[in-house]
Structure formats: structure tokens, C-alpha cells
Amino acid sequence: MVSVLLRLAKAVGVDPIHVAISVTLNLAVGQPPPPVASVMMVSCSFAKVNIWEACKLNVYLGISLVFVLLLMTYVGIPSLGLVDMIYGP
């Protein structure tokens, strides 16, 4: 799916690094919640913790990840500022 999105983004004129950051953050947002939560289920089974107790603490992580995702997607400076400083505009 990423190869298709990357080609579409290049055709529209979006920087490939920006697409990679957005895809990575979207994957990070999708991992912790319970419908997918494969990582959380495995870690809760190792730690012998109820998954719903762990999800209560995971709400703050999810909120912060969504905030960072929106910041990186709609504001170009945080995601591409360092790249522009190193390689030039």
C-alpha cells in the first residue's frame, strides 16, 4: 500500500520523507487500541495484566500520538525542518 501512496504523493508534489513520517505515525496510532492491539495482547499476557486495565493507561498515549500525527501532517516545519536545514530547501 505504501508504494501506491508514495507514487500518488510524488505525482501531487508531496515530499517522500513527509509521506514516510505520516505512514509511520499512522501505524503507531493504530497499534495500541484494542481492535488490533496484537502487541498489547502479547505484552499483557507476558506481564499477567488484564488488557482493559492496560487500555485505560493507553488513552493518554493515543491522544498524544494523534496530536503528533496531526501536527506532522498539517504543519510541514516539524516534519521537514531538520531535513531542510541539512540538505537545503
VEXNUKE-395767 format. One record per atom (N, C-alpha, C, O, CB): atom name; residue in one letter; x, y, z; residue number from 1. Coordinates in Angstrom, 1 decimal. Glycine has a CB too. Example, Ala and Ser with C-alpha at 12.3 -4.5 7.8 and 13.67 -1.06 7.14 Angstrom:
REM VEXNUKE-395767
  at  aa       u       v       w    i
   N   A    13.2    -5.7     7.8    1
  CA   A    12.3    -4.5     7.8    1
   C   A    13.2    -3.3     7.8    1
   O   A    14.2    -3.3     8.5    1
  CB   A    11.3    -4.5     9.0    1
   N   S    12.8    -2.2     7.1    2
  CA   S    13.7    -1.1     7.1    2
   C   S    12.9     0.0     7.9    2
   O   S    13.4     1.1     8.0    2
  CB   S    14.1    -0.6     5.7    2
***
This chain:
REM VEXNUKE-395767
  at  aa       u       v       w    i
   N   M     0.8    -1.2     0.0    1
  CA   M     0.0     0.0     0.0    1
   C   M     0.9     1.3     0.0    1
   O   M     0.5     2.3    -0.6    1
  CB   M    -0.9     0.0     1.2    1
   N   V     2.0     1.2     0.7    2
  CA   V     2.9     2.4     0.8    2
   C   V     3.4     2.8    -0.6    2
   O   V     3.6     3.9    -0.9    2
  CB   V     4.0     2.1     1.8    2
   N   S     3.7     1.8    -1.4    3
  CA   S     4.3     2.1    -2.8    3
   C   S     3.2     2.8    -3.6    3
   O   S     3.6     3.7    -4.4    3
  CB   S     4.7     0.8    -3.5    3
   N   V     2.0     2.5    -3.5    4
  CA   V     0.9     3.2    -4.2    4
   C   V     0.8     4.6    -3.7    4
   O   V     0.7     5.5    -4.5    4
  CB   V    -0.4     2.4    -4.1    4
   N   L     0.7     4.7    -2.4    5
  CA   L     0.6     6.0    -1.8    5
   C   L     1.8     6.9    -2.1    5
   O   L     1.7     8.1    -2.3    5
  CB   L     0.5     5.9    -0.3    5
   N   L     3.0     6.3    -2.1    6
  CA   L     4.2     7.1    -2.5    6
   C   L     4.1     7.6    -3.9    6
   O   L     4.5     8.8    -4.2    6
  CB   L     5.4     6.3    -2.2    6
   N   R     3.7     6.8    -4.8    7
  CA   R     3.6     7.3    -6.2    7
   C   R     2.5     8.4    -6.3    7
   O   R     2.7     9.3    -7.1    7
  CB   R     3.2     6.1    -7.1    7
   N   L     1.4     8.2    -5.6    8
  CA   L     0.4     9.3    -5.7    8
   C   L     0.9    10.5    -5.1    8
   O   L     0.6    11.6    -5.6    8
  CB   L    -0.9     8.8    -5.0    8
   N   A     1.6    10.4    -4.0    9
  CA   A     2.2    11.6    -3.3    9
   C   A     3.2    12.3    -4.2    9
   O   A     3.2    13.6    -4.3    9
  CB   A     2.8    11.3    -2.0    9
   N   K     4.0    11.6    -4.9   10
  CA   K     5.0    12.2    -5.8   10
   C   K     4.3    12.9    -6.9   10
   O   K     4.8    13.9    -7.4   10
  CB   K     6.0    11.1    -6.3   10
   N   A     3.2    12.3    -7.4   11
  CA   A     2.5    12.9    -8.6   11
   C   A     1.9    14.2    -8.1   11
   O   A     1.7    15.1    -8.9   11
  CB   A     1.4    11.9    -9.1   11
   N   V     1.4    14.3    -6.9   12
  CA   V     0.8    15.5    -6.4   12
   C   V     1.9    16.6    -6.0   12
   O   V     1.6    17.8    -5.9   12
  CB   V    -0.1    15.2    -5.2   12
   N   G     3.1    16.1    -5.7   13
  CA   G     4.1    17.0    -5.3   13
   C   G     4.5    17.0    -3.8   13
   O   G     5.0    18.0    -3.3   13
  CB   G     3.8    18.4    -5.7   13
   N   V     4.1    15.9    -3.1   14
  CA   V     4.4    15.8    -1.7   14
   C   V     5.7    15.2    -1.5   14
   O   V     6.1    14.2    -2.2   14
  CB   V     3.3    15.0    -0.9   14
   N   D     6.5    15.6    -0.5   15
  CA   D     7.8    15.1    -0.2   15
   C   D     7.7    13.7     0.3   15
   O   D     6.9    13.4     1.1   15
  CB   D     8.6    16.0     0.8   15
   N   P     8.6    12.8    -0.3   16
  CA   P     8.5    11.4     0.1   16
   C   P     8.8    11.2     1.6   16
   O   P     8.3    10.2     2.3   16
  CB   P     9.5    10.5    -0.7   16
   N   I     9.7    12.0     2.2   17
  CA   I    10.0    11.9     3.6   17
   C   I     8.8    12.2     4.4   17
   O   I     8.5    11.6     5.5   17
  CB   I    11.2    12.9     4.0   17
   N   H     8.0    13.2     4.0   18
  CA   H     6.8    13.6     4.7   18
   C   H     5.8    12.4     4.7   18
   O   H     5.1    12.2     5.6   18
  CB   H     6.2    14.9     4.1   18
   N   V     5.7    11.7     3.5   19
  CA   V     4.8    10.6     3.4   19
   C   V     5.3     9.5     4.4   19
   O   V     4.4     8.8     5.0   19
  CB   V     4.8    10.1     2.0   19
   N   A     6.6     9.2     4.4   20
  CA   A     7.1     8.2     5.3   20
   C   A     6.8     8.5     6.8   20
   O   A     6.4     7.6     7.5   20
  CB   A     8.6     8.0     5.1   20
   N   I     6.9     9.7     7.2   21
  CA   I     6.6    10.1     8.6   21
   C   I     5.2     9.9     8.8   21
   O   I     4.8     9.4     9.9   21
  CB   I     7.1    11.6     8.8   21
   N   S     4.3    10.3     7.9   22
  CA   S     2.9    10.2     8.1   22
   C   S     2.4     8.7     8.2   22
   O   S     1.6     8.4     9.0   22
  CB   S     2.1    10.9     7.0   22
   N   V     3.0     7.9     7.3   23
  CA   V     2.7     6.5     7.4   23
   C   V     3.1     5.8     8.7   23
   O   V     2.4     5.1     9.3   23
  CB   V     3.3     5.7     6.2   23
   N   T     4.3     6.2     9.1   24
  CA   T     4.8     5.6    10.4   24
   C   T     4.0     6.0    11.6   24
   O   T     3.7     5.2    12.4   24
  CB   T     6.3     6.0    10.6   24
   N   L     3.6     7.3    11.6   25
  CA   L     2.8     7.8    12.7   25
   C   L     1.4     7.2    12.7   25
   O   L     0.8     6.9    13.7   25
  CB   L     2.7     9.3    12.7   25
   N   N     0.9     7.0    11.5   26
  CA   N    -0.5     6.3    11.4   26
   C   N    -0.4     4.9    11.9   26
   O   N    -1.3     4.4    12.5   26
  CB   N    -1.0     6.3     9.9   26
   N   L     0.7     4.2    11.6   27
  CA   L     0.9     2.8    12.1   27
   C   L     1.0     2.8    13.6   27
   O   L     0.5     1.9    14.3   27
  CB   L     2.1     2.2    11.5   27
   N   A     1.7     3.8    14.2   28
  CA   A     1.9     3.9    15.6   28
   C   A     0.5     4.2    16.3   28
   O   A     0.3     3.7    17.4   28
  CB   A     2.9     5.1    16.0   28
   N   V    -0.3     5.0    15.7   29
  CA   V    -1.6     5.3    16.2   29
   C   V    -2.5     4.0    16.2   29
   O   V    -3.3     3.8    17.1   29
  CB   V    -2.3     6.4    15.5   29
   N   G    -2.4     3.2    15.2   30
  CA   G    -3.2     2.0    15.0   30
   C   G    -2.8     0.8    15.8   30
   O   G    -3.6    -0.1    16.0   30
  CB   G    -3.2     1.6    13.6   30
   N   Q    -1.6     0.8    16.4   31
  CA   Q    -1.2    -0.4    17.1   31
   C   Q    -1.8    -0.5    18.5   31
   O   Q    -2.2    -1.6    18.9   31
  CB   Q     0.3    -0.4    17.2   31
   N   P    -1.8     0.5    19.4   32
  CA   P    -2.2     0.3    20.7   32
   C   P    -3.7     0.0    21.0   32
   O   P    -4.0    -0.7    21.9   32
  CB   P    -1.9     1.5    21.5   32
   N   P    -4.7     0.5    20.2   33
  CA   P    -6.1     0.3    20.5   33
   C   P    -6.5    -1.1    20.5   33
   O   P    -5.9    -1.9    19.7   33
  CB   P    -7.0     1.1    19.6   33
   N   P    -7.5    -1.5    21.2   34
  CA   P    -7.9    -2.9    21.4   34
   C   P    -8.4    -3.6    20.1   34
   O   P    -8.1    -4.9    20.0   34
  CB   P    -9.0    -3.0    22.3   34
   N   P    -9.0    -3.0    19.1   35
  CA   P    -9.3    -3.9    17.9   35
   C   P    -8.1    -4.6    17.3   35
   O   P    -8.3    -5.7    16.8   35
  CB   P   -10.1    -3.1    16.9   35
   N   V    -7.0    -3.9    17.2   36
  CA   V    -5.8    -4.5    16.6   36
   C   V    -4.9    -5.1    17.7   36
   O   V    -4.8    -6.3    17.9   36
  CB   V    -5.0    -3.5    15.7   36
   N   A    -4.4    -4.2    18.5   37
  CA   A    -3.7    -4.5    19.8   37
   C   A    -2.9    -5.8    19.9   37
   O   A    -2.8    -6.3    21.0   37
  CB   A    -4.6    -4.4    20.8   37
   N   S    -2.3    -6.3    18.8   38
  CA   S    -1.6    -7.5    18.9   38
   C   S    -0.4    -7.4    19.8   38
   O   S    -0.1    -8.3    20.6   38
  CB   S    -1.1    -8.0    17.5   38
   N   V     0.3    -6.3    19.8   39
  CA   V     1.4    -6.0    20.6   39
   C   V     1.0    -5.9    22.1   39
   O   V     1.7    -6.5    23.0   39
  CB   V     2.2    -4.7    20.2   39
   N   M    -0.1    -5.2    22.3   40
  CA   M    -0.6    -5.1    23.7   40
   C   M    -1.1    -6.4    24.3   40
   O   M    -0.8    -6.7    25.4   40
  CB   M    -1.7    -4.1    23.7   40
   N   M    -1.7    -7.2    23.5   41
  CA   M    -2.2    -8.5    23.9   41
   C   M    -1.0    -9.4    24.3   41
   O   M    -1.1   -10.1    25.4   41
  CB   M    -3.0    -9.2    22.9   41
   N   V     0.0    -9.4    23.5   42
  CA   V     1.2   -10.3    23.9   42
   C   V     1.9    -9.7    25.1   42
   O   V     2.2   -10.5    26.0   42
  CB   V     2.2   -10.3    22.7   42
   N   S     2.1    -8.4    25.2   43
  CA   S     2.8    -7.9    26.4   43
   C   S     1.9    -8.0    27.6   43
   O   S     2.5    -8.3    28.7   43
  CB   S     3.1    -6.4    26.1   43
   N   C     0.6    -7.9    27.5   44
  CA   C    -0.2    -8.2    28.7   44
   C   C    -0.2    -9.6    29.1   44
   O   C    -0.3    -9.9    30.3   44
  CB   C    -1.7    -7.7    28.4   44
   N   S    -0.1   -10.5    28.2   45
  CA   S    -0.1   -11.9    28.6   45
   C   S     1.3   -12.3    29.3   45
   O   S     1.3   -13.1    30.2   45
  CB   S    -0.3   -12.8    27.3   45
   N   F     2.4   -11.7    28.8   46
  CA   F     3.6   -11.9    29.5   46
   C   F     3.7   -11.3    30.9   46
   O   F     4.2   -11.9    31.8   46
  CB   F     4.8   -11.3    28.6   46
   N   A     3.1   -10.1    31.0   47
  CA   A     3.1    -9.4    32.3   47
   C   A     2.0    -9.8    33.2   47
   O   A     1.9    -9.4    34.4   47
  CB   A     3.0    -7.9    32.0   47
   N   K     1.1   -10.7    32.8   48
  CA   K    -0.1   -11.2    33.6   48
   C   K    -0.9   -10.0    34.1   48
   O   K    -1.3    -9.9    35.2   48
  CB   K     0.5   -12.0    34.8   48
   N   V    -1.2    -9.1    33.1   49
  CA   V    -2.0    -7.9    33.4   49
   C   V    -3.3    -8.0    32.6   49
   O   V    -3.3    -8.4    31.4   49
  CB   V    -1.2    -6.6    33.1   49
   N   N    -4.4    -7.6    33.1   50
  CA   N    -5.7    -7.5    32.4   50
   C   N    -5.5    -6.5    31.2   50
   O   N    -5.1    -5.4    31.5   50
  CB   N    -6.9    -7.2    33.3   50
   N   I    -6.0    -6.8    30.1   51
  CA   I    -5.8    -5.9    28.9   51
   C   I    -6.6    -4.6    29.1   51
   O   I    -6.2    -3.6    28.6   51
  CB   I    -6.2    -6.6    27.6   51
   N   W    -7.8    -4.7    29.7   52
  CA   W    -8.6    -3.5    29.9   52
   C   W    -8.0    -2.5    30.9   52
   O   W    -8.2    -1.3    30.8   52
  CB   W   -10.0    -3.9    30.3   52
   N   E    -7.3    -3.0    31.9   53
  CA   E    -6.5    -2.1    32.8   53
   C   E    -5.4    -1.4    32.0   53
   O   E    -5.2    -0.2    32.3   53
  CB   E    -6.0    -2.9    34.0   53
   N   A    -4.8    -2.1    31.2   54
  CA   A    -3.7    -1.5    30.4   54
   C   A    -4.2    -0.5    29.4   54
   O   A    -3.6     0.5    29.1   54
  CB   A    -2.9    -2.6    29.6   54
   N   C    -5.4    -0.7    28.9   55
  CA   C    -6.0     0.2    27.9   55
   C   C    -6.4     1.5    28.5   55
   O   C    -6.4     2.6    27.9   55
  CB   C    -7.3    -0.4    27.3   55
   N   K    -6.7     1.5    29.8   56
  CA   K    -7.1     2.8    30.5   56
   C   K    -5.8     3.7    30.5   56
   O   K    -6.0     4.9    30.3   56
  CB   K    -7.5     2.5    31.9   56
   N   L    -4.7     3.1    30.7   57
  CA   L    -3.5     3.9    30.7   57
   C   L    -3.0     4.3    29.3   57
   O   L    -2.3     5.3    29.0   57
  CB   L    -2.3     3.2    31.4   57
   N   N    -3.5     3.5    28.3   58
  CA   N    -3.1     3.7    26.9   58
   C   N    -3.9     4.9    26.3   58
   O   N    -3.5     5.3    25.2   58
  CB   N    -3.4     2.5    26.1   58
   N   V    -4.9     5.4    26.9   59
  CA   V    -5.7     6.5    26.3   59
   C   V    -4.8     7.8    26.2   59
   O   V    -4.8     8.4    25.1   59
  CB   V    -6.9     6.9    27.2   59
   N   Y    -3.9     8.0    27.2   60
  CA   Y    -3.1     9.2    27.1   60
   C   Y    -2.0     9.1    25.9   60
   O   Y    -1.7    10.1    25.3   60
  CB   Y    -2.3     9.4    28.4   60
   N   L    -1.5     7.9    25.7   61
  CA   L    -0.6     7.6    24.6   61
   C   L    -1.3     7.9    23.3   61
   O   L    -0.8     8.5    22.4   61
  CB   L    -0.1     6.2    24.7   61
   N   G    -2.5     7.4    23.2   62
  CA   G    -3.3     7.5    21.9   62
   C   G    -3.6     9.0    21.6   62
   O   G    -3.5     9.4    20.5   62
  CB   G    -4.6     6.8    22.0   62
   N   I    -4.0     9.7    22.6   63
  CA   I    -4.2    11.2    22.4   63
   C   I    -3.0    11.9    22.0   63
   O   I    -3.0    12.7    21.1   63
  CB   I    -4.8    11.8    23.7   63
   N   S    -1.9    11.6    22.7   64
  CA   S    -0.6    12.3    22.3   64
   C   S    -0.2    11.9    20.9   64
   O   S     0.4    12.7    20.1   64
  CB   S     0.5    12.0    23.3   64
   N   L    -0.4    10.6    20.5   65
  CA   L     0.0    10.2    19.2   65
   C   L    -0.8    10.8    18.1   65
   O   L    -0.3    11.2    17.0   65
  CB   L    -0.1     8.6    19.1   65
   N   V    -2.1    11.0    18.3   66
  CA   V    -3.0    11.6    17.4   66
   C   V    -2.6    13.1    17.2   66
   O   V    -2.6    13.7    16.1   66
  CB   V    -4.5    11.5    17.8   66
   N   F    -2.3    13.8    18.4   67
  CA   F    -1.8    15.2    18.3   67
   C   F    -0.6    15.3    17.5   67
   O   F    -0.5    16.2    16.7   67
  CB   F    -1.6    15.7    19.7   67
   N   V     0.4    14.4    17.7   68
  CA   V     1.7    14.5    17.0   68
   C   V     1.4    14.2    15.5   68
   O   V     2.0    14.8    14.6   68
  CB   V     2.7    13.5    17.5   68
   N   L     0.5    13.2    15.2   69
  CA   L     0.2    12.9    13.8   69
   C   L    -0.4    14.1    13.1   69
   O   L     0.0    14.4    12.0   69
  CB   L    -0.8    11.7    13.7   69
   N   L    -1.4    14.8    13.7   70
  CA   L    -2.0    16.0    13.1   70
   C   L    -0.9    17.1    13.0   70
   O   L    -1.0    17.8    11.9   70
  CB   L    -3.1    16.5    14.0   70
   N   L    -0.1    17.3    13.9   71
  CA   L     1.0    18.3    13.8   71
   C   L     1.9    18.0    12.7   71
   O   L     2.2    18.9    11.9   71
  CB   L     1.8    18.4    15.1   71
   N   M     2.4    16.8    12.5   72
  CA   M     3.3    16.4    11.5   72
   C   M     2.7    16.4    10.1   72
   O   M     3.3    16.7     9.1   72
  CB   M     3.9    15.1    11.7   72
   N   T     1.4    16.1    10.0   73
  CA   T     0.7    16.1     8.7   73
   C   T     0.4    17.4     8.2   73
   O   T     0.6    17.7     7.0   73
  CB   T    -0.6    15.2     8.9   73
   N   Y    -0.1    18.3     9.1   74
  CA   Y    -0.6    19.6     8.6   74
   C   Y     0.3    20.8     8.8   74
   O   Y     0.1    21.8     8.2   74
  CB   Y    -1.9    19.9     9.3   74
   N   V     1.4    20.6     9.5   75
  CA   V     2.4    21.6     9.7   75
   C   V     3.7    21.0     9.2   75
   O   V     4.2    20.1     9.8   75
  CB   V     2.5    22.1    11.2   75
   N   G     4.2    21.6     8.1   76
  CA   G     5.4    21.0     7.5   76
   C   G     6.7    21.2     8.2   76
   O   G     7.7    20.5     8.0   76
  CB   G     5.5    21.5     6.1   76
   N   I     6.8    22.2     9.1   77
  CA   I     8.0    22.6     9.7   77
   C   I     8.5    21.5    10.6   77
   O   I     9.7    21.2    10.5   77
  CB   I     7.8    23.9    10.5   77
   N   P     7.7    20.9    11.5   78
  CA   P     8.3    19.9    12.4   78
   C   P     8.8    18.6    11.7   78
   O   P     9.8    18.1    12.1   78
  CB   P     7.3    19.5    13.5   78
   N   S     8.1    18.3    10.7   79
  CA   S     8.5    17.0    10.0   79
   C   S     9.6    17.2     9.0   79
   O   S    10.5    16.3     8.9   79
  CB   S     7.3    16.4     9.3   79
   N   L     9.7    18.3     8.3   80
  CA   L    10.7    18.5     7.3   80
   C   L    11.7    19.6     7.6   80
   O   L    12.6    19.9     6.8   80
  CB   L    10.1    18.8     6.0   80
   N   G    11.6    20.2     8.8   81
  CA   G    12.5    21.3     9.2   81
   C   G    14.0    20.9     9.3   81
   O   G    14.9    21.5     8.8   81
  CB   G    12.1    21.9    10.4   81
   N   L    14.2    19.7     9.9   82
  CA   L    15.6    19.2    10.1   82
   C   L    16.2    18.8     8.7   82
   O   L    17.3    19.0     8.4   82
  CB   L    15.6    18.1    11.0   82
   N   V    15.3    18.2     7.9   83
  CA   V    15.8    17.8     6.6   83
   C   V    16.2    19.0     5.7   83
   O   V    17.2    19.0     5.0   83
  CB   V    14.7    16.9     5.8   83
   N   D    15.3    20.0     5.8   84
  CA   D    15.6    21.2     5.0   84
   C   D    16.9    22.0     5.5   84
   O   D    17.6    22.6     4.8   84
  CB   D    14.4    22.2     5.1   84
   N   M    17.1    21.9     6.9   85
  CA   M    18.3    22.5     7.4   85
   C   M    19.6    21.8     6.9   85
   O   M    20.6    22.4     6.7   85
  CB   M    18.3    22.5     9.0   85
   N   I    19.5    20.5     6.9   86
  CA   I    20.7    19.7     6.5   86
   C   I    20.9    19.7     5.0   86
   O   I    22.1    20.0     4.5   86
  CB   I    20.5    18.2     6.9   86
   N   Y    19.9    19.5     4.2   87
  CA   Y    20.0    19.3     2.7   87
   C   Y    19.7    20.6     2.0   87
   O   Y    19.9    20.6     0.7   87
  CB   Y    19.2    18.2     2.3   87
   N   G    19.1    21.5     2.6   88
  CA   G    18.7    22.7     1.9   88
   C   G    17.3    22.6     1.3   88
   O   G    16.8    21.5     1.2   88
  CB   G    19.7    23.1     0.8   88
   N   P    16.6    23.7     1.0   89
  CA   P    15.3    23.7     0.5   89
   C   P    15.1    23.1    -0.8   89
   O   P    14.0    23.0    -1.4   89
  CB   P    14.7    25.0     0.5   89
***
